[in-house]
């Protein structure tokens, strides 16, 4: 029986969305406890913060680049491109603007109730205006550690910029092919911030699509190699963090882990789906954007963390339990909110999530 690579690829992309969103939540919680972490908790922070959870955003960029160039594989068509831009305005730009406004108001309201009250005009002067969408702390945002008011949405901000230059990406990839992607990788590693990491993975996904490659079919024949490289580079990352104070080696090994880890993730999920061990749950796949956008709007730090800290005793073992329980609770809260919003305010929810509907290919 001939393998339906298109079906497996579609299901794999849909399935990956939810765990990648969860990984982002775990990454953000890990950052808050890392500086004071010791023993096993410190090991968990390094393993997830510097390793496993770092796969999420590059994978999102990779998928975004791959999906954008559908129907543009053979030749450039400005009409198709304009249609895609109009669609991205609804699925990316509008939700991005709305979520940053929601975050801006939520943080202000929280300060009135729990913190030090501040007049709304003063709050606007401190964090409002164009900065709330661009970079609250100033600086050049693309490819740097600067964030809008809703911090995790830096990914959407950067993605919008990458999509704006897709005509250039198309002609660059068509002219240079794999070697162009390789040059971008080298420039990213050699010159700090010259080529943003997200752009490298966006272009890599674009190259897969413009080369008419099915991701799963292309990767599956070497899946054991990707598993081995991903595992070895992850171990190396942990060892470098513990024993070798070298930003250069850390950057190189991390880059190897990201590429091999994404490839390994696609292969593992595809194999499991094909064997029927896992399946796509549409609600979870559809929830990824909402979790991504909502979890740091008070939920993770101001709701989930205090609840877990109040319920659990103090101690190293319980701190390790909290490491997993806090992100899990934050995700459950997000899922509950999304479920209620879809029932009570379906049109509003559709706008906030960019009308993301997962069609499970059977």
N, C-alpha and C positions, 0 to 999 in steps of 0.2 A: 504493500500500500504506500502510495506516494505521500511524503510528509507535507502538510500544509504549513509552510514556513510563515506565511502572512498571518494566519490565524494565531500561531504560537507567539509570533512577535507582538501582535496587538494585545493578546492576553498578558504577556510578560510586562509590557509597558504599563498596562492598567494595574497589574498586581503590585508592581514596584512603587507606585505612587504613595500608598499609605505608609509602608515601613520607612520610606525615605522622609516623609513628614514627621514620623515619630522620632527618627534619628536626629532631626533638627531640634526637636524639643529636648531630647536627651543631651545634645551638644550644648544648648544654652543653659541647662541646669548644671551640667558638669563645670562650666566656666565659673559659676558662682561659688562652688565648693572646692575648686582645685587648689587655690592658694593655701588653704588651711588643712588640706587633706593629708593624711599620713597612712602608712602601711597599706593595707588592702584597698582602702578607699582611694588612695593616691594611684595605685596600680589601675583601678577601674577608670579613674578620670583620664589617665594617659591612654589606656586602651581604647576608650570610646571617644574622648575629645580629640586626640591626635591621630586616631586611626579610624575605627569603624564608622563613626558618625560623620566623618569628613567626606565620605563617599556621596552623601545625599545631594548637596548643591551642585557639584560637578555633574552628577548623573542627571539632574534636572536640566542643566544647561545642554548636555549631550542630547537628551530626548527632545528638547525644544528646537535645537538646530536640525535634528533629523526630521521632525514633523513639519517644520516650516516649509521645507523645500519639496513637499509632495506636490505633484503636478507641474513642477518646474525642472524635472530631471533632464529633459531633452534640450530645451531652449528657454531663453528668458522671455517672459511675457508680462508686460507692464500691467495689463488688465488683471491678470491673476494676482500679481503682486499687490495692486491696489485693493483687491478684494480681501486679501490676507491682512493687509494693514487695517482695513475697516473692522475685520473680525477681531484682531488683536486690540483695537481700541476698546472693544467691549469686554474682552476676556482678560486684558492686562491693565490698560491705562485707567479705565473707569474704576475698577476695583481698587487699584493702587491709590488713587486719589481719595476715594471714600474711606478706605481703611486707615489712612493716615489722619484724616479728619476725625474719625471715630477715636483713634488712639489719643490724639491731641485733647479732645474733649474729655475722654475717660480719665486721663491722667490729671486733668484740672479738677474734675469732680471728686476724684479720690483725694486730692490734696485738701479740698474743702471739708471733706468728711473726716478724714483720719489724720492728715498731716498739718502743715502750716498753711492756712488759707491765703490765697493770693488772688487779687483781682484778675478777671479774665483778660482785660487789656494788657496787664503786666505779663501774664503768662504768654500772651500772643507775642509781645516784644521779645520775650526770652527764647521761645521755641517755635513761634509761628511764622507766617509768611512763606516765602519760597523755600526757606530752610527746612520746614517740616516735611517737604517732599524731596528735597535735594540732599541736604546734609546738615543735621542740627548743629554739629560741632564745627562746621566749615570745612574747607579743604576741597581737593579734587575727589569726587566720589567714585568714579569708575575704577574698579580694581583696587580700591584702598579700604582701610578700616574706618569708613565713615558711614553713618546710617541716617535714614529719615526718622521721623517720630516713631513709627512702627518699625523698629529696628530690623526684624527679619526680612522686611520687604526691600532691603537693599538688592536682593537677588532680582526682584521684579524690575527695579529701577535700572539695573545694569542690563537686564535682558531686553528692555525697551530700547536702549541704545544700540545693542547688538542687532536687533531686528531692523532698526532704521538704516543700518549699513549693509543689509542683506544683498542689495545689488552688487556691492563691491565684493562681498563674500562669495557670491555666485561666480563672478568672473575670475576671482583669485583662485578658487578651488578648481574651476574648469581649466584654467591655464597651467596651474602648478601641480594639481592632484595630491597624491600622498606626500610628495616631497615638500609641498607648501605647508602642509600640516606639521611635518617634521621640523621645518625651519621655525615655525611659530613656537613649537615646544622648546627648541634650543634657545630662542630669544627670551622666552619666559623664564627659563632657568638661569640664563647668563646675565640678563640685565633686569634688575629689580623694578617691577611695575611697568616695564615697557609694554609687555603684552599681558593683560590680565588673565588669570587662571581660567575664569569663567569663559572668556572669549576663545581660549584654546579648545575647551570642550564643546563649545557651541559650534566652532568651525569643524571639529572632528565629527560631530553628529551630522553636520551639513555635508561633509565629504562622503560619509556612508550613504546618504540619500542620493546625492548627485552622481555617485558612482554606481547607483542602482543596486546597492548591496542590501540584502536582508540581514539585519543585525545578528539574529540567532543562527541563521544558516552559515554566515561568515565566521562566527566565533566558535560554534559548537565542535568543529573538528579538532580544535586545540584546547578544549575546555580544561583538561587536566593540567596543561601548562599554565593556564591562567590561575587555576586554583593554587598551584605550587608557588608561583611568583607572588600572588596576593598574600598568602600565608607567610612566606619568608620575609617579604617587605614589611608586613605588619609587625612581625617579631623584631625586625631590625629597627623599626620606628620606636618601639617601646624601649629597646636597649639603648638607642641613641639618646632618648629623653632621660634615661636613668644614669648613663655612664659616659656619654660623649657630648660635651658642650660645643656642638658644631652646627650652626645654622645652615651652612652649605650642604653638608651631608643630609641633614634633616629634610631640606627642601627637595633634594634629588630623590631620596628614598620615598618621601611622601608622594612625589609625582609618579613614581613607578607604581606605588601602591594604589593610587587613584585610578590609573588606567587599567591595571590588572584587576583591581577590586570591582570596578564597574563591569568589566568583561566577565569576571567570575560570577557576579550577581545575576547578570542576564542569563548566563548558562545554567546556574543552579535553579533559578526560578523556572526557566523554560523546561528543564528536565522534569522538575516536580509537577508542573502543570500538565506536561505531556503524559506522565504516568498516573495522573489523577490524584496525587497526594495532596495538592492544594487547589484552590479554585479562586476565581475573582469574585469578590463581594462588592457589587456596584456601589453601595452606600459608602463603604470604606474608601474605595478608589476616588469617589466624588468628594470625599471629605478632606482630601489632602490639602487643597488650597486654603480651606477654612481653617484647618489646624495651623497651617503655616502662618497665616495672617493674624489669627486671633490669640495664639497661646501666650504671647508676651504683652498683650493688652490686659494687664493685671492678673490674668489667670495663673500663670506659672509661678511668679514670684509672690504675688499678693494673696492668692487663694490656696493653691495646691501646696506650696511650701509650708505656710503656717499650719495648715490642717495636719499634714503628715508629721511635722515637728512636734505638734501638740499631742498627737496620738502615740508616737513612738517614744520609748525610753532613750536616754542618752547612752552612748557607747559606740565603739568601733563597729561592732556587728550591726547594730541598728542603723548606723550611718550608711552602711553598705546597702541595707534594705531600703532606706530612704532614697538612695541613689537611683533605684529602679522605680520605687513607688511614687515619688513626686512627679516625674514625667508621665507615668501611667495615669495618675489621677488627673493631671492637666489635659491629657488626651481624651480621657473619658468625659471630662467637663465640656471640652470642645465638641465632642460627638453629641452629647446631650443637648447643648445649645443649638447645634446645627439641626438636630432632629426636631426640636421645638420650633425653630424659625421656619423650617420647611413646612411644618403643619400650620403655623399661625400666619406667617408672612411669606408665602412662597415666591411672590414676585420680587420682594425686597431681597430675599435670600439669593434668588437667581442673579440679581445684579451684583451682590456682594461677592459671589463666587464665580462671576464671569460666565454664568450659564453652563458650567461644566457638567456634562452628562456623559457617563461612561456607557458605551454600547458594547456589551460583552459578545465577542465573536465566538460562536460555538462551532 
